[in-house]
Amino acid sequence: MLGFMDYIQHAFHLASQWNSDNSYSSLTASARDILDFDIPRGLRFSVSSLSSPNFANSYTFGTSGVVDGSLSYLYSSLPLQVASRSKHIDLTELIRGYRHVLELRRPDNPWWWETWHRGKRVDRLATLLYGRLYVPASRLEALYLRRISPTRQVHLSCVSDERLQNGGTILALLQDDRAKSSTEYLFSTDSALLGVRGLYNFGPDPRSSTFPPNLLSRFSVGGELYYGLLNASGGCSTGLRFTTLPAHAGFPYTMTLTLNPLMGNLSSTYSVKAGRNLSMCSRFDFNFYSYESDFVVGWEVWRRRARPMESASDRLAEDVLSKPVPTLRDKEDDVEGVLKARIDQNWRIGLLWEGRIKELLVTLGASIDLRNRDQIARSVGLEIQYSS
Amino acid sequence: MAFNFNWSPLIADTSRARDMLTSALNKSPKPPIIVDDIIVTELNLGSTPPELEILEIGDLAEDRFRGIFKLAYSGDAFLTLKTRVQANPLNTHLSTKPSFASPQPLAAGSGLTIPLQITLSDFRMSGFVILVFSKQKGITLVFRNDPLESLKVSSTFDSIPFVRDYLQKVIEEQLRVLFMEDLPAIVHRLSLRLFSSEYSDMETEEVDGQRNDDSTIPVDPLASPPQDPTDAFGFPLDDDQFSLDPSAELHASFSQKNLLRLAALTDSHRTLSLFTPSIRDTVFRAWAGPSDRADQFGQHPSFAAASLSRMNSALGIHSDVSTVSGSGESDASSSRPTLSSFSSYYGSNGGRNRARPKKRRVVDLRRPKDESKVPDAAPLPDAVQPPARVPATIQEREVDLPSPTTTPTTYPRLTGQQPSQTTSSAISSINLTSSTAESPSSSKSSAESAPPPYHLHESLPTRVGKEKPNDLTRHNLNSIPMFRNYSFEKPGSPLSAHGRTSSFTNLYCHHHPQQYWASGHAGTSYFESTGSILEQAWMRKMATEIASRVAGEKAAREKLGGVVKGIVSSPGAAPPLADAPPAYGS
């Protein structure tokens, strides 16, 4: 489950019409959300609020052996009109599962964003500022996001912590999303790491006027390249993805294949939304240098509130008449909870339940190691969020 | 005299040492590049024994030995380790960084773990080893400095220069930790198992429950002195075991039971309890007189804990100074590197020493001298010596330590007067002071007529200016601790007000708790008129010594004449010292 601040950031992306899925770093987003979900540790409680459309704050208090907490503030220059009460937040927005890749949207013309008033431009660029202070660890996180043009975004994140080398680190990202392709340039002060990521979508160009409206699927390739100037080491990977689009008639699925040629790591995922309430994903890793392999399977089951009684004829009519063209917001606001599970080849099991109990958003997780008989439950955690 | 070190049996069976090395290597947090346990697969001590040069032998008997060696090794020992490492530098790099500002690569950070075999050979070592052996405590072996000079790391990755250099660096770091921290602990535990029956009994009991309890034993032999058999029961240790002081060996003969009884005895002394535990072959003796009591006073942990810690820290400062100055000198002190810095080490963490049952180091240095001075309390001017401008020895400075009682009145007066009268006036002022302790009002006028108390500091740069340039730093350093002792008379510090009333008891009642020891003195001189002879003699002695030093400085200043006066009066000369904070802030 996303934290409240991540939810607000996502809302900012939506409001500023930024497609964060069209990036090489989110190539395997579906598999990551189904397989690599975080399991909370200990007890965590957070209270958040979007006190005005531009300002949000959140306080977290947790204990996992030691008591700690954090407080965070967020300012957005765009007014965010989203549901912020934990009773009303749409859980499909908050809980990340199988990721429907949407059809590409044609980027805005720059002059659409201009606002003129008496011969002067008065529009402002959308900006998001976010800060989070962890106590008692005294770690400070800061984020600066700015939409500098309809196709570009600057992302600056900093961490200040005296235990880090040089007392902190800064990551600067320049993201350029031209729908057909997207590139990201990054620089991290940690060992002066330089990086480039790129993604290219095959198929018709959404910027052209002959862009067909209902594409069924999309094929994308991408790659990334890093080089640390100070430690003279680098890394690279390349990947491809095939995914169905919402107009696809059958069940939605996504296949990805990533390859790290330097380290000889090959990873393939297959995620499928088998039904309205069920998604599955599997991932197979293989290293052709060390012959090590890894296999993980995961499921997520959505549980919805029982609908009011429908007459049989209604259901019949629905089945026959309405062709299954699922739109994303198709009656999904009645979600009660999601159960996620994963298991890997070493019999390590992760279980997570996320849902809403009255006004509280609850995350309950456990990781279990069946190999290690004397300590089967490795960690258990409970996270409770309330927002207003 | 000859020593016979037999090297060959050490080569024979290394399996136990191998196990211990394995556990020692895995105990400390490993760098992120190492993703598995480090396993020692092969350990060969080689056929060439290390060369040992005996520098000093502090104690020698059938069942105990302590000495300092110079160790040089360039033999053919080798060690083979096996582990698994992460070959992707991006992976190790990211694993140590916060995720919030990490670039979060998609697959570029995926891991590749590679089994790695490392052979360490061509050890070149040289260093000073302190070896203490006794039947009860086993062998304690401490490296005075970092002994590792070089070694050769050969691994699976020798063909990749970047990885090879990295491994070399990381392994050298780990080995230094091993030599300085883990090896002494291993040697000690091995020797205990051999020699001490008490320990081996204990260990066999422990073995049933848990075989490896490495984590419970502190590994830093300097931060915590090597364990003796009593350690497991939580009894404090004596830190004198490195001092090469033969009398410190007394403690070694205390057994577990006796220590318990002694603890009970001191407990009963603290209260009104009349219970006396029976200790065999022991003569119980009461305190004979005030001198004994004072002697005991300094040693008693519960009374003097605070003052001891203060004295210790002062000692630490002093001996630091002497180490520094010693390095300025040539070989003479560098060939004996141990003693002064040891005392500095133990002195500097006085808080740890607080619970020690005995504080021989602090008390014994001064007391015998003091008592010898008691009979000739009258002929004080004889004690005036030519100004000792040799680098102040530790003892001389220690004598200064408890003396701040006298300073607030003496120094202001002294600096204001002619050098010829200095000593006598100092003595008279001291006498005055001790009498004012009984009647504060009578001395008020004389104290008020004193010039501002920081005259003392002006004499320091003078002395510095007089010295030869190469002596300059040393004397500067030497003067600083002394200065610190007096520095609380700066105007602005709360004590300057008490200097005006010149009441000892006031002084020390308001002063820091660290001054407890001194306040004990002041208290006795104030409340017990009978016991004050000793105290007065003590103070007189102090006064003469201070007076002599000040007189010497005065004379030196006179000699230098106008030049020095220029320095003294120039504002730039004094401030660095005058601005120094009080050594023991409240």
Interface residues (C-beta under 8 A of the other chain):
Chain A: Y24 S25 L27 T28 R139 E141 L143 S157 C158 V159 D161 L164 T169 I170 L171 L186 S188 D190 S191 L193 G195 R197 E224 L225 Y226 G228 N231 A232 S233 G234 G235 C236 S237 G239 T258 L259 N260 L262 M263 G264 N265 S267 D285 N287 Y289 S290 E292
Chain B: A87 N88 P89 L90 H93 K97 P98 F100 A101 S102 P103 Q104 P105 L106 A107 A108 G109 S110 G111 L112 T113 I114 F162
